[in-house]
Amino acid sequence: MKIYTKYLVREFLKLVCLSEGIFVFLYFIIDFIQKIPNFIEAKIPINNIFIYFVNKTPLIATLMMPPAALIAVIILFTSINKRNEITAVKAGGVNLLRFMQPILIATFFISVGMFLLSETVVPYTSSKANRIWKIDVKKQDPSLFYGSNQIWYKGENSIYRIQYFDSKRKIMEGVTLYFFDDAFRVIKKIDASKATWMEGRWRLEKVIIQERKEDNNYYLSNLDSLQLDGLESPSMFMKRAKEPEEMSYWQLKRYANQVKEEGYDNKSYLVDLYLKIATPFVSLILVLTGIPLALSIHKGGTPLAISLGIGISFLYIFTLGFSRSLGLSEVLPPVLSAWLGNLIFLFLGSYLMIHVKR
């Protein structure tokens, strides 16, 4: 039985690598076709295009692993079931759950490997790829800098300091605006507790203005609100926002905690934080679901197995996207929205596994 277990795991890993390679290749083909007009229009050198796709590879590999593992296990168990090897195993007195155990263990280590890859390599490579796309291709302004808990932006003869920016609601909090003359001397400073984008301009609340007059003295004024034209739109402040894949779990956790400590809503960050833990285990859960489904296929062979695997993968992606949107809209708690897809398919896989004929 040990020999057969080694054979089973070896064949499974071969199919995983093959499926993973095909999925990554297809993704890059589609991505290249979609983006090549942008690269040509921006006159990006070929070596930079190559660097862009190389740096995207680790992220795509982690995203494609769950469907690759699912299709691999469905093909494997469909084929051995078709050759009556499952019947032979049962006849030998081997418990079918015991027979599946090596595959589940191998998938668990794959999940751990994907998590480590997403924590160590993906943040670095994704940052480089996104920088090429956003700055070199899309020509977005690189003058926006993200600190640990605030935004500094350099405009024309001005500098903005924003303690917190909510891109979804288009709200800034803890706003300080510095305006300079040609000699880089401060001519006006505006402090506001909050700024909201309304009808194409910013509406500032609880405003304190320090302005230099003709006598070179600064005068202070307080306003309940102020409509301010000429400032950059919210899209400008969203340009250099870090994507979740550009941060490790601990970096994202620190940022979410800092946002909360400053009294702001951090639920959107918590959703992505919990997803960083939930996502690596998708492979294991889908494999747990795929094994009993594969054993239930008696006709159709490999084409049906692949179609079934793709269908389940799309269903999971839809479930994950829907639950994440519920978390971002605060309908569900962040941890539940991140784990809802896993819990649903874990229940489904466990139910199917219990009812497998042993």
C-alpha positions as CSV (number, residue, x, y, z in Angstrom):
1,M,0.0,0.0,0.0
2,K,2.9,2.4,0.7
3,I,4.1,1.9,-2.9
4,Y,0.7,2.7,-4.2
5,T,0.4,5.8,-1.9
6,K,3.7,7.1,-3.3
7,Y,2.4,6.5,-6.8
8,L,-0.8,8.3,-6.0
9,V,0.9,11.4,-4.6
10,R,3.4,11.5,-7.4
11,E,0.7,11.4,-10.0
12,F,-1.3,14.0,-8.2
13,L,1.6,16.4,-8.0
14,K,2.4,15.9,-11.7
15,L,-1.2,16.8,-12.6
16,V,-1.1,19.8,-10.2
17,C,2.0,21.1,-11.9
18,L,0.6,20.5,-15.3
19,S,-2.7,22.2,-14.5
20,E,-1.0,25.1,-12.8
21,G,1.3,25.7,-15.8
22,I,-1.7,25.6,-18.2
23,F,-3.7,28.0,-16.1
24,V,-0.8,30.5,-15.6
25,F,0.0,30.3,-19.3
26,L,-3.6,31.0,-20.3
27,Y,-3.9,33.8,-17.9
28,F,-0.8,35.5,-19.3
29,I,-2.0,35.0,-22.9
30,I,-5.3,36.7,-22.1
31,D,-3.6,39.4,-19.9
32,F,-1.0,40.1,-22.7
33,I,-3.7,40.5,-25.4
34,Q,-5.7,42.9,-23.2
35,K,-2.7,45.0,-22.2
36,I,-0.5,45.0,-25.2
37,P,-2.3,48.1,-26.7
38,N,-1.5,50.0,-23.5
39,F,2.1,49.0,-23.6
40,I,2.5,50.0,-27.2
41,E,0.7,53.4,-26.7
42,A,3.0,54.1,-23.7
43,K,6.0,53.1,-25.7
44,I,7.2,50.7,-23.0
45,P,10.5,48.8,-23.9
46,I,10.2,45.1,-24.5
47,N,12.4,44.3,-21.5
48,N,10.1,46.3,-19.2
49,I,7.1,44.3,-20.5
50,F,9.0,41.1,-19.8
51,I,9.8,42.3,-16.3
52,Y,6.2,43.2,-15.7
53,F,4.9,39.7,-16.5
54,V,7.8,38.0,-14.6
55,N,6.9,40.0,-11.5
56,K,3.2,39.1,-11.9
57,T,4.0,35.4,-12.0
58,P,4.1,34.7,-8.2
59,L,0.8,36.3,-7.6
60,I,-0.9,34.5,-10.5
61,A,0.6,31.2,-9.4
62,T,-1.0,31.6,-5.9
63,L,-4.4,32.6,-7.5
64,M,-4.4,29.7,-10.0
65,M,-3.3,27.0,-7.5
66,P,-6.8,26.2,-6.1
67,P,-8.5,25.4,-9.5
68,A,-5.3,23.6,-10.6
69,A,-5.4,21.4,-7.5
70,L,-9.1,20.8,-7.9
71,I,-8.9,19.7,-11.6
72,A,-5.8,17.6,-10.8
73,V,-7.6,15.6,-8.1
74,I,-10.8,15.2,-10.2
75,I,-8.8,13.9,-13.2
76,L,-6.7,11.6,-10.9
77,F,-9.6,10.0,-9.1
78,T,-11.8,9.8,-12.2
79,S,-9.1,7.9,-14.0
80,I,-8.3,5.5,-11.2
81,N,-12.0,4.9,-10.6
82,K,-12.5,4.2,-14.3
83,R,-9.7,1.6,-14.1
84,N,-11.5,0.0,-11.2
85,E,-8.5,0.7,-8.9
86,I,-10.9,2.1,-6.2
87,T,-12.8,-1.2,-6.3
88,A,-9.5,-3.1,-5.8
89,V,-8.6,-0.9,-2.9
90,K,-12.0,-1.6,-1.2
91,A,-11.6,-5.3,-1.9
92,G,-8.3,-5.2,-0.1
93,G,-10.0,-4.0,3.0
94,V,-8.5,-0.4,2.9
95,N,-10.8,2.3,4.2
96,L,-11.5,4.8,1.4
97,L,-10.9,7.8,3.8
98,R,-7.5,6.4,4.7
99,F,-6.8,6.0,1.0
100,M,-7.5,9.7,0.4
101,Q,-5.5,10.9,3.3
102,P,-2.1,11.3,1.5
103,I,-3.7,13.5,-1.2
104,L,-5.2,15.7,1.5
105,I,-1.8,15.9,3.3
106,A,0.0,16.8,0.1
107,T,-2.6,19.5,-0.6
108,F,-2.2,20.9,2.9
109,F,1.5,21.4,2.3
110,I,0.7,23.0,-1.0
111,S,-1.6,25.4,0.8
112,V,1.2,26.2,3.3
113,G,3.6,26.8,0.5
114,M,1.2,29.2,-1.3
115,F,0.8,31.1,2.0
116,L,4.5,31.5,2.5
117,L,4.9,32.6,-1.2
118,S,2.2,35.2,-0.8
119,E,3.9,36.5,2.4
120,T,7.4,36.7,1.2
121,V,7.7,36.9,-2.6
122,V,4.3,38.2,-3.8
123,P,4.4,41.6,-1.9
124,Y,7.7,42.5,-3.5
125,T,7.0,41.3,-7.0
126,S,3.5,42.7,-7.1
127,S,4.7,46.1,-6.0
128,K,7.2,46.2,-8.9
129,A,4.6,45.0,-11.4
130,N,2.0,47.5,-10.2
131,R,4.5,50.3,-10.3
132,I,5.3,49.6,-14.0
133,W,1.6,49.5,-14.8
134,K,0.5,52.5,-12.9
135,I,3.4,54.8,-13.4
136,D,5.1,53.8,-16.7
137,V,2.0,52.6,-18.6
138,K,-0.9,54.6,-17.1
139,K,1.3,57.7,-16.4
140,Q,-0.1,58.1,-13.0
141,D,1.5,60.7,-10.7
142,P,4.2,59.1,-8.5
143,S,4.2,62.1,-6.1
144,L,1.8,60.5,-3.7
145,F,3.5,58.8,-0.8
146,Y,1.9,56.4,1.6
147,G,3.3,56.4,5.1
148,S,2.3,53.9,7.7
149,N,-0.8,55.9,8.6
150,Q,-1.1,59.0,6.4
151,I,-0.8,60.4,2.9
152,W,1.5,63.1,1.7
153,Y,0.8,64.6,-1.7
154,K,2.7,67.3,-3.5
155,G,0.7,69.4,-5.9
156,E,1.5,72.5,-7.8
157,N,2.7,75.0,-5.2
158,S,1.0,73.0,-2.5
159,I,1.5,70.0,-0.2
160,Y,-1.4,68.0,1.3
161,R,-1.3,65.9,4.4
162,I,-4.2,63.5,4.9
163,Q,-4.4,61.4,8.0
164,Y,-7.1,59.1,6.6
165,F,-8.6,58.7,3.1
166,D,-11.8,56.6,2.4
167,S,-11.8,56.0,-1.3
168,K,-15.2,54.3,-1.3
169,R,-17.0,57.2,0.4
170,K,-14.6,59.8,-1.0
171,I,-13.9,61.3,2.4
172,M,-10.7,62.7,3.8
173,E,-10.2,63.1,7.6
174,G,-7.5,65.1,9.4
175,V,-6.7,67.3,6.4
176,T,-3.9,69.9,6.4
177,L,-3.2,71.9,3.2
178,Y,-0.1,74.0,2.7
179,F,0.0,76.6,-0.1
180,F,3.3,78.2,-1.2
181,D,4.5,81.2,-3.3
182,D,7.2,81.0,-5.9
183,A,9.9,81.3,-3.2
184,F,8.4,78.3,-1.4
185,R,7.2,80.4,1.5
186,V,3.9,79.4,3.1
187,I,1.1,81.8,2.2
188,K,-1.8,79.9,3.5
189,K,-2.4,76.9,5.7
190,I,-5.8,75.2,6.0
191,D,-6.7,72.6,8.6
192,A,-10.0,70.7,8.5
193,S,-11.3,67.8,10.5
194,K,-13.1,66.3,7.5
195,A,-13.4,66.9,3.7
196,T,-16.1,65.3,1.5
197,W,-16.2,65.2,-2.3
198,M,-19.5,66.7,-3.4
199,E,-20.6,67.9,-6.8
200,G,-17.1,68.1,-8.2
201,R,-15.4,69.9,-5.3
202,W,-14.3,69.3,-1.7
203,R,-16.5,70.5,1.2
204,L,-14.3,71.1,4.3
205,E,-15.7,71.0,7.8
206,K,-14.5,72.6,11.0
207,V,-11.9,74.7,9.1
208,I,-9.0,76.8,10.5
209,I,-7.3,79.1,8.0
210,Q,-4.0,80.8,8.6
211,E,-3.3,83.2,5.7
212,R,-0.5,85.7,5.1
213,K,-1.6,89.2,4.2
214,E,0.1,92.1,2.4
215,D,1.8,93.2,5.7
216,N,3.5,89.7,5.9
217,N,1.6,88.9,9.1
218,Y,-0.5,85.7,9.4
219,Y,-4.2,86.0,10.3
220,L,-6.3,83.3,11.8
221,S,-10.0,82.6,10.9
222,N,-12.4,79.8,11.8
223,L,-15.2,78.5,9.6
224,D,-17.8,75.8,10.1
225,S,-17.5,74.7,6.5
226,L,-15.7,75.7,3.3
227,Q,-16.3,74.8,-0.3
228,L,-12.9,74.6,-1.9
229,D,-12.3,74.5,-5.7
230,G,-9.1,73.7,-7.5
231,L,-8.0,70.7,-5.4
232,E,-7.2,67.3,-6.9
233,S,-10.1,64.9,-7.3
234,P,-10.4,61.7,-5.2
235,S,-9.0,59.6,-8.1
236,M,-5.7,61.4,-7.7
237,F,-5.4,60.1,-4.1
238,M,-6.3,56.6,-5.1
239,K,-3.6,56.2,-7.7
240,R,-0.8,55.1,-5.5
241,A,-2.8,53.2,-2.9
242,K,-1.2,49.9,-2.1
243,E,-3.1,46.9,-3.2
244,P,-3.6,44.1,-0.6
245,E,-1.2,41.8,-2.5
246,E,1.5,44.4,-2.1
247,M,1.5,43.9,1.7
248,S,2.1,40.8,3.8
249,Y,-0.3,39.7,6.5
250,W,1.6,41.5,9.2
251,Q,2.0,44.7,7.3
252,L,-1.7,44.8,6.5
253,K,-2.6,44.0,10.1
254,R,-0.4,46.9,11.4
255,Y,-2.0,49.3,9.0
256,A,-5.5,48.1,9.9
257,N,-4.7,48.5,13.7
258,Q,-3.3,52.0,13.1
259,V,-6.4,53.1,11.3
260,K,-8.6,51.8,14.1
261,E,-6.4,53.5,16.8
262,E,-6.9,56.8,15.0
263,G,-10.6,56.3,15.3
264,Y,-11.4,55.5,11.7
265,D,-13.3,52.6,10.1
266,N,-10.9,49.7,9.3
267,K,-13.5,47.1,8.2
268,S,-12.4,47.1,4.6
269,Y,-8.8,46.4,5.6
270,L,-9.9,43.6,8.0
271,V,-11.8,41.9,5.2
272,D,-8.6,41.7,3.1
273,L,-6.6,40.8,6.2
274,Y,-8.7,37.7,6.9
275,L,-8.7,36.8,3.3
276,K,-5.0,36.5,3.4
277,I,-5.5,33.6,5.9
278,A,-8.6,32.1,4.2
279,T,-7.3,32.1,0.6
280,P,-4.4,29.6,1.0
281,F,-6.8,27.0,2.4
282,V,-9.0,27.1,-0.7
283,S,-6.9,24.4,-2.4
284,L,-7.4,22.0,0.5
285,I,-11.2,22.6,0.7
286,L,-11.7,22.3,-3.1
287,V,-9.7,19.1,-3.1
288,L,-11.9,17.8,-0.3
289,T,-14.9,18.6,-2.4
290,G,-13.5,17.3,-5.6
291,I,-12.6,13.8,-4.5
292,P,-16.1,12.5,-3.8
293,L,-17.4,14.3,-6.9
294,A,-14.8,12.5,-9.0
295,L,-15.7,9.2,-7.5
296,S,-19.4,9.8,-8.5
297,I,-18.4,10.2,-12.2
298,H,-19.0,7.0,-14.1
299,K,-19.3,8.3,-17.7
300,G,-17.7,11.1,-19.6
301,G,-14.1,10.6,-18.5
302,T,-11.5,13.3,-18.4
303,P,-13.4,16.0,-20.4
304,L,-16.3,15.8,-18.0
305,A,-13.9,15.9,-15.1
306,I,-12.2,19.0,-16.4
307,S,-15.5,20.7,-17.1
308,L,-16.7,19.8,-13.6
309,G,-13.6,21.2,-12.0
310,I,-13.8,24.5,-13.9
311,G,-17.5,24.8,-13.0
312,I,-16.8,24.3,-9.3
313,S,-13.9,26.8,-9.5
314,F,-16.1,29.5,-11.0
315,L,-18.8,28.8,-8.4
316,Y,-16.3,29.2,-5.6
317,I,-14.9,32.5,-7.1
318,F,-18.5,33.8,-7.4
319,T,-19.1,32.8,-3.7
320,L,-15.9,34.4,-2.5
321,G,-16.5,37.6,-4.5
322,F,-20.1,37.9,-3.2
323,S,-19.1,37.3,0.4
324,R,-16.2,39.8,0.2
325,S,-18.6,42.5,-1.2
326,L,-20.9,41.8,1.8
327,G,-18.0,42.4,4.1
328,L,-16.9,45.6,2.4
329,S,-20.5,46.9,2.5
330,E,-20.5,46.0,6.3
331,V,-23.5,43.5,5.9
332,L,-21.3,40.7,7.3
333,P,-18.5,40.9,9.9
334,P,-15.1,40.9,8.2
335,V,-14.0,37.5,9.4
336,L,-17.2,35.9,8.3
337,S,-17.2,37.5,4.9
338,A,-13.6,36.2,4.3
339,W,-14.3,32.7,5.5
340,L,-17.9,32.3,4.2
341,G,-16.9,30.7,0.9
342,N,-14.5,28.3,2.7
343,L,-17.2,27.3,5.2
344,I,-19.8,26.6,2.6
345,F,-17.5,24.4,0.5
346,L,-16.1,22.8,3.6
347,F,-19.6,21.8,4.6
348,L,-20.3,20.6,1.0
349,G,-17.1,18.6,0.8
350,S,-17.6,17.0,4.2
351,Y,-21.2,16.1,3.4
352,L,-20.1,14.5,0.1
353,M,-17.2,12.7,1.8
354,I,-19.4,11.2,4.5
355,H,-21.7,9.8,1.8
356,V,-19.0,8.3,-0.3
357,K,-19.5,4.5,-0.7
358,R,-16.8,2.8,1.3
